[in-house]
Amino acid sequence: MLLSAIPNCNISFISPALNQIITDLNLFYNQKKVKQEDEAQWVKPQEELKFIQRLAPPLFAAFVALSPIITPPASYGQAIDVQRGASLFSRACIGCHDAGGNIIQPGATLFLKDLQRNGVDTEEEIYRITYYGKGRMPGFGEMCTPRGQCTFGARLQEDEIRLLADFVKSQADQGWPNIGNGGD
């Protein structure tokens, strides 16, 4: 096989002893090739397992990131806004609305079904109530009036209330997943 692979090679002039060596080498080569293929059948599953173990974490991360259940921010700026909204919520709202609930008025939670039932299911409506207040909910806007309807605590700027309204709406749409401490 070794010499016969060379085109136009005539091996008839080779001595019988050399011819036997070439035949033995070809036999050895073919046996080794078969043995390697047999060993590969045992080695291959181990290599595949190692490959899968190396590939599993990034594939799982990609699956989670691209999953329709989780809606990641579209940009870095949006991620910062979400974090700022969570921080504002933790600072100003969590005392009454921990995890989207309402410890003062149970029927006025921040869950989507209660927001819809109370006619506050848009970001604009959430903004309006956060700014001016409604019922037992105090207003947090800088220009909130009448005085008794507004918070006695620190007031929020208009852009902060917008961030809060966006944050509350997005959390309500997701069923209020665990927000942790909001990155304070």
C-alpha positions as CSV (number, residue, x, y, z in Angstrom):
1,M,0.0,0.0,0.0
2,L,2.7,2.4,0.8
3,L,4.5,2.1,-2.5
4,S,1.4,1.3,-4.5
5,A,0.1,4.7,-3.6
6,I,2.7,6.3,-5.7
7,P,1.4,6.4,-9.3
8,N,3.2,4.5,-12.1
9,C,5.4,2.7,-9.5
10,N,6.4,-0.8,-10.5
11,I,7.2,-2.9,-7.4
12,S,8.0,-6.1,-9.3
13,F,11.7,-5.4,-9.1
14,I,11.6,-5.4,-5.3
15,S,13.1,-8.5,-3.5
16,P,10.6,-10.9,-1.9
17,A,12.0,-10.1,1.5
18,L,11.4,-6.4,1.0
19,N,8.0,-7.1,-0.5
20,Q,7.2,-9.1,2.7
21,I,8.2,-6.1,4.8
22,I,6.0,-3.8,2.8
23,T,3.1,-6.3,3.1
24,D,3.6,-6.5,6.9
25,L,3.8,-2.7,7.2
26,N,0.5,-2.4,5.3
27,L,-1.1,-5.1,7.5
28,F,0.2,-3.3,10.6
29,Y,-1.1,0.0,9.3
30,N,-4.5,-1.4,8.6
31,Q,-4.7,-3.2,12.0
32,K,-3.7,0.0,13.8
33,K,-6.3,2.0,11.8
34,V,-9.0,-0.5,12.8
35,K,-7.8,-0.5,16.4
36,Q,-7.9,3.4,16.5
37,E,-11.4,3.4,15.1
38,D,-12.5,0.9,17.8
39,E,-10.8,3.0,20.5
40,A,-12.5,6.1,19.1
41,Q,-15.8,4.5,19.7
42,W,-15.0,4.5,23.4
43,V,-13.1,7.8,23.5
44,K,-15.7,9.7,21.5
45,P,-18.5,9.6,24.1
46,Q,-16.0,10.9,26.8
47,E,-14.9,13.7,24.5
48,E,-18.5,14.5,23.6
49,L,-19.4,14.7,27.3
50,K,-16.5,17.1,28.0
51,F,-17.5,19.2,25.0
52,I,-21.1,19.4,26.2
53,Q,-20.0,20.2,29.7
54,R,-17.9,23.1,28.3
55,L,-20.7,24.3,26.1
56,A,-23.6,24.0,28.5
57,P,-23.1,27.2,30.6
58,P,-22.9,29.6,27.6
59,L,-25.8,27.8,25.9
60,F,-27.9,28.0,29.0
61,A,-27.0,31.7,29.4
62,A,-28.0,32.4,25.8
63,F,-31.2,30.5,26.2
64,V,-32.1,32.5,29.3
65,A,-31.1,35.8,27.7
66,L,-33.2,35.0,24.6
67,S,-36.1,33.5,26.4
68,P,-39.5,35.2,25.8
69,I,-40.2,35.0,29.5
70,I,-37.4,37.4,30.3
71,T,-37.4,40.7,28.6
72,P,-33.9,42.2,28.9
73,P,-33.4,45.9,28.4
74,A,-32.8,46.9,24.8
75,S,-29.8,49.0,25.6
76,Y,-27.3,49.9,28.3
77,G,-29.2,53.2,28.9
78,Q,-32.4,51.3,29.4
79,A,-30.7,49.0,31.9
80,I,-29.5,52.1,33.8
81,D,-33.1,53.5,33.8
82,V,-34.5,50.2,35.1
83,Q,-31.9,50.2,37.9
84,R,-32.6,53.8,38.7
85,G,-36.4,53.1,38.7
86,A,-35.8,50.2,41.1
87,S,-33.7,52.3,43.4
88,L,-36.3,55.1,43.4
89,F,-39.0,52.5,44.1
90,S,-36.9,51.1,47.0
91,R,-36.5,54.6,48.4
92,A,-39.9,56.1,48.0
93,C,-42.5,53.3,47.5
94,I,-41.5,50.1,49.0
95,G,-42.7,51.0,52.5
96,C,-46.3,50.6,51.3
97,H,-45.9,48.6,48.0
98,D,-43.3,45.9,48.9
99,A,-43.2,43.4,46.0
100,G,-46.1,45.2,44.3
101,G,-48.5,44.8,47.2
102,N,-50.2,47.5,49.2
103,I,-50.1,47.3,53.0
104,I,-52.5,50.3,53.4
105,Q,-55.2,49.4,50.9
106,P,-55.2,45.8,49.8
107,G,-57.4,46.4,46.7
108,A,-54.9,49.0,45.3
109,T,-51.9,46.8,44.7
110,L,-49.5,47.4,41.8
111,F,-50.4,44.1,40.2
112,L,-51.7,44.4,36.7
113,K,-55.2,43.1,37.5
114,D,-55.7,45.7,40.3
115,L,-54.2,48.5,38.2
116,Q,-56.6,47.6,35.3
117,R,-59.6,47.3,37.7
118,N,-58.7,50.8,39.2
119,G,-58.1,52.4,35.7
120,V,-54.4,52.9,36.4
121,D,-52.9,50.5,33.9
122,T,-50.9,52.9,31.7
123,E,-47.6,54.6,32.4
124,E,-49.3,58.0,32.1
125,E,-52.0,57.1,34.8
126,I,-49.3,55.7,37.1
127,Y,-47.3,58.9,36.6
128,R,-50.4,61.1,37.4
129,I,-51.2,59.2,40.6
130,T,-47.6,59.2,41.7
131,Y,-47.3,62.9,41.1
132,Y,-50.6,64.1,42.5
133,G,-51.7,61.2,44.7
134,K,-55.2,59.6,45.0
135,G,-57.1,58.4,48.0
136,R,-54.7,57.2,50.6
137,M,-51.8,57.4,48.1
138,P,-49.9,60.6,48.7
139,G,-48.5,62.6,45.7
140,F,-44.7,62.9,45.3
141,G,-44.5,65.6,42.7
142,E,-42.8,68.9,43.3
143,M,-46.0,70.8,42.4
144,C,-48.4,68.5,44.1
145,T,-51.5,70.2,45.6
146,P,-53.6,70.3,47.7
147,R,-51.1,70.1,50.5
148,G,-52.9,67.4,52.5
149,Q,-52.8,65.0,49.5
150,C,-49.1,65.2,49.1
151,T,-46.3,63.4,50.9
152,F,-44.6,65.0,53.9
153,G,-41.4,63.4,52.8
154,A,-39.0,64.3,50.1
155,R,-40.5,65.3,46.7
156,L,-39.5,63.7,43.5
157,Q,-38.5,65.5,40.3
158,E,-40.6,64.9,37.2
159,D,-38.1,62.7,35.4
160,E,-37.8,60.5,38.6
161,I,-41.6,60.1,38.6
162,R,-41.4,59.1,34.9
163,L,-38.8,56.5,35.8
164,L,-40.9,55.2,38.6
165,A,-44.0,55.0,36.4
166,D,-42.0,53.1,33.7
167,F,-40.6,50.8,36.4
168,V,-44.0,50.1,38.0
169,K,-45.6,49.4,34.7
170,S,-42.8,47.0,33.5
171,Q,-42.9,45.2,36.9
172,A,-46.7,44.9,36.8
173,D,-46.5,43.5,33.2
174,Q,-44.0,40.9,34.5
175,G,-46.0,40.0,37.6
176,W,-43.6,41.7,40.0
177,P,-40.6,39.4,39.9
178,N,-38.1,39.7,42.8
179,I,-36.5,43.1,42.5
180,G,-34.0,42.6,45.4
181,N,-32.8,45.8,47.0
182,G,-32.8,47.8,43.7
183,G,-29.2,48.6,43.9
184,D,-29.3,51.3,46.6
